[in-house]
Amino acid sequence: MLRKHGYETFFTGKWHVGGKTAEEAGFQTAVVSPFISDNPEDPKSTRQITHTTLEFLNRQTSESPFMAYVNYHAVHKPLLETESLVAKYEDKLKTDPPKAGLPKGLEMEGKLKNKQIQDDPSYAAMVEGIDMSVGRILTFIKDKGFEDNTIVIFSSDNGGLSTKNCTSNLPLRAGKGWLYEGGVRVPTIIKWPSVVKSGSISTVPIYSTDYFPTFLSAAGIPLLPKDHVDGYDLVPLLKDGTAPSRDTYYWHYPHDHKAGNQPSGSILVGRYKLVTFFRTKTVELYDLENDLSELKDLSSAMPEKTQELLNKLQTWQKTLPDISYGTPEQSNPLTGVRKQK
């Protein structure tokens, strides 16, 4: 849609949405990098992705709008970075070892151990590699004179992989592949100097699906309600703190995940979050305001609130497209199960 309104559109990095190629999805320029590079000085293509981004930005002028989607492979398994950067954190691990994580009670998630401390030098090195790369891009945008009128969103598609010995999300519970907070509560930083006050913080929950209408609004393009029914324009929130007019958030994840999670769904209304597992039909209720780590299941103590949220979640699930996952039983959104390849 941005391209249709005169924007030059660019993609680089990990293309992992299936079906169409980046060009078929609408990007004028796409540089899809390998998942693992044969370059020992850039094993996850982090620097190459940054380099291609800077080449694209260098071609831009203040008269022509652009959109760049920079999708790094890091931080992701396999954990790889340059030997020198990994060695830096191996030394730090010896001289300043991390202390055991808190709170207690999250040592296991299902049958898998939940990582308690940040002690992997390769993971730390990958984080620094991303930080340095994002810094180079931000500096370049500033030096080109684009900073005030450019929106930069830095975020992640899921929480850290805590049950496969990669990283710890404490005090959040679990991580990637789960619907507990460690899996769905991710860092999001939005930089827009002409609109967003530096250092400001918002506690309003947002989805990544909000970015589509937000970009349209910021670009002065009319919204397309039928095309972003699950997203809200965040420009009012960024400008003056006006929150989107919603109080309910839904997740539907009909997958078996290698991180240990089974097909599940969840709903967040105000301070209360309900998680349900489709196969076992078990239901859990948590008060995130007083129990961010989701350690105290309130479903038995608050049966009416539990049933209220479960009814609301199931009503929403019934509105989802009836996408077949192989059998009639699996196409039911309440019991649907899809094996992850």
N, C-alpha and C positions, 0 to 999 in steps of 0.2 A: 504493500500500500504506500509506503514511503517512496519507493521507486516510481510509482505511478504519479506521485506529486513532485517529481523533480529531484529526488535524493539519489546520490550515487551510493549504492549498497555494496558492502564488502563483508566477506566471511573468511575466517582463517582458523585452523585448528582441528578439533575433533568433531566430525560430523556423525552424529549418532542418534538420528531421529527416524531412520528407516525409510523405505519407499523411495522418495525422490532424492535426487542429488541436490546439493546446495544451489546450483544454477537453476535446476528445475523448480526449486522452491522460491525463486525470484531474485537471488543475489546476482548482480551483474558480474562481480569478480569473486571467485572463490579459490582459496589455496588450502586444500585439505591436506594436513600433514600426517605422516605415519604415526601410529600409536607409540612405537618404540623406534627411535632413530638409531642408525648405525654410527652416529657421531659420538664418541666417548665424552666429548666436551658438551654435549647437548642430548643426553639419552632419551629425554621425553619431549624433545622438539620445543621446549619452552622458549629458548632464545630465537629459534627460527620463526616461531609464531609471532614473537615480538618484532623481529626484523621485518617480516612481511607486512605487519600492521603499520610500522613506521614508514615503510615505502609507500603504502597507500595514503597515509596522512600527509606525506610530503608532497603528494600530487594535488592536494586539495587547496582551494582558495577560500577567502572569506565570503566570496559572492555565491558559492555553490554549497548547498547543504549536503551532508553525508551521514551515513549510518554504518558503523563498523561493529560486527559481532566477533569478539575475540574469545575463542573457546579453548582454553588450555587443557592438555591431557593431565597435567599435575593439578592437584595432588590425588593420585590414583595408583592402585596396584598395576604392575609391579613397582615397588619403591626404588626409583633410580634417580641419581643426580651425579654431578661430576665428583671425581674422587677427592679433589681438594676441598670442596664444600662439605662433603660428608665427613671428611677428616676433621674439619672445624668443629662439628657437633659431636664427634667421637671424643675429642679432647674435652669439650664442655661437659659431656656425660661423666667423665672421670673426675673433673675438678669441681663440678657443681651438680651432683646427681639429684634428680627430682624426688620429692617426698611422696609418700603414698597418697592416693586420691581420697577425696571425701565426696559425698557422704557414704557411710557403710550401708550395705543392703543391695548394692548394684554390682556385686562381684560376678554374678552370672546373669545371663539373659537366655531363658530357655535352657538348652543343653550346652550352650557355648559360653566361654569365659568372656566377660566384658572388660576391656582394657581399663586399667585404673590410673596409669600414669603416662606422661609423655616422655618416652625414653628411646625413641627410634631416631638415630642420627640421619638416616636416609630421608625419613619423613620431614624432619626439621629442615634439612637441606632443600627439599622440594618446596617447602613453604617460603624459604628465603628466595629461592629462584623465582617464584611467582611474585613475591613482594618487589624484588628488584625490577622485574619486567614491567609490572604495573607502574612503578615509579618512573621508568623510562618513558612510557607512553604519556603519563600525566605531564611530565616535564616538557615533552615534545609539543603537546597540545598548548601548553602555556607559552612556550617560546614562539609558536606560530601565531599567537594572538587569538586563539580559538577558545580560551578557557572559560570566559564569562558566559558564552552563549552555547556551551556544549554540556550536555547531560552525560555523566558517566555513572553507570551502575555496576557495582562489583558485588557478586553474589555467588551462591553455590546451588547445585541442583538437589543436594541432599546433605544430611549430616555426615560426619566422619564415620568411617568403617571401624566401629569399636569392637565388634565380635569376631574379627579376623586378625586381631593383634596389630592393627595399624595405628590407631589413634584413640585418645580418650575424649569423651564429650562431657565428662562430669562437670557440674552436678546434674546434667541432663541424663535421662535414662536411655540406654541402647544407642543405636546409631543408624547408619544407612540400611535401608531395607525394612525398617520398623516404623510403625506409626506413633511410637512414643516420641517425646520431645527431642531426644537426641537424633532422631531420624528426619524430623520435619522442620525443626527450628534452626534456621541457617543464618549465617552472617549476611547482612545486606548494608552496603554503604552507597549512598547516593550523593554525588558531587555535582552541583549546579550553582556556581558562585553568584550568578545574578538573581537567583531565586531562593536557594537554601542557605540558611545561616550556618556558617562553619561551626562545627562542634555541637550542633543541636542533635537531640535524640528524640525519637518517637517510639512509643510502646504500642502503637496501633498495629495489629497483625496485618500482613499483606501476603498476597500470593504472587508467584512469578507470572501468572496469567494476567495480572494487573498491568504488566509492562506494555502490552499491545495498546489498550486505550490510552494509557499515559503518554506514549510516544505520539499517538495521533493528536491528542490534546495539546501537547507541548509544541507540536509542529503547526498548529492552527488548522488541522484537518478535521472535518466533521467526524464524530464518532460513528461506529458501525455496530449498533447494539446486537444485531443478529450474529455477528462474527466474533464478538467477545462477551458472550453471555455470562462467562465465569470470571470476568475481570472488571475492575473498577478503575476509573481515572484517578490517579494519585496526585495530579497537579495541585488541587486545592489543599491536600494534606501537606505537600511540600511548601506551598506558598504561605499558608497561614494556620496550618494545623487542623484544618477541617477534615474529619475522618470520613471515609466512605460510608454510605448509608446501609451497612449490613452488620448484623450481630451474630451471624452463624457461619462457621467454616466447616467444610466437609473434606474427607479424604476417602478414596475408594481404591484399595490395592489388592486385587484378586490374584495375587502371585505367591508362589513358594519362592523364597529368596535364600540364597546361599548363606546370608548373614544369620539365618535361623528363624526368620519370621514366616508365619503361615498366612494364607489369605485373610485379609482383615479390612475393617473400615473404622473410621472414627469421626467424631463430631465435636466441635468446640463452640460452646455458647457461654459468653461471659467468662467466668472463672472456672466453669466446669467442663471437663473433657471426658468423653466416653470412648472407649476402645472395645470393639467386639471382634471375635475371631469366628469366621464363617463355619469352619468344620465342626468345632466343638460347641459353637453357639454360646461361648462364655462371654460375659460382659463385665467390664471394669469401669469404674468412675473415679475421677481424680479432681481435686480442687487445686488448680495450678497456682492460685494466689497464695496458698499456704503450703503447697506441696509440689514445687516445681519439678522435683525428682521423681514424682509419680510412684511413691513408695507405699502410700496408704490408700488401698482400694475402698471406696465409700459405697459401693453398689449395695451391700447388705444393709448399711446404716441409713441409706437414703434411697429406698426402693422407688418412691414416686418420681424423684428427679431422674433416676436411672431410666425408668420406663418412658418418661417424657422425652429424654434425649434419644433413646433407642427408637421410639416411634417416629421422631422427626428425621433421624438418619435413614430409616427404612423407607419412609415416604419419599425422601429425596432419591434414594437408590432406585426406586421404581420408575423415576423419570429418566434414568440414564438410557442411552441407546442400547438396544438388545443385540449386542455384538456377540456372535457365536464364537466360542473358543474351542469348538470341535465336537461337542455333544449338546443336545438340548438342555441337559442338566447344567452344563457349564455356562450356558448363555444366560442363566438367571443371575442378575446382579447380586442377589442375596446369598447365593451359594457358589457363584462362579469361581472357578479356579483355573489359573493358567500357569503352566510350568515355565519358569524362566530359563531360556537357553543359555 
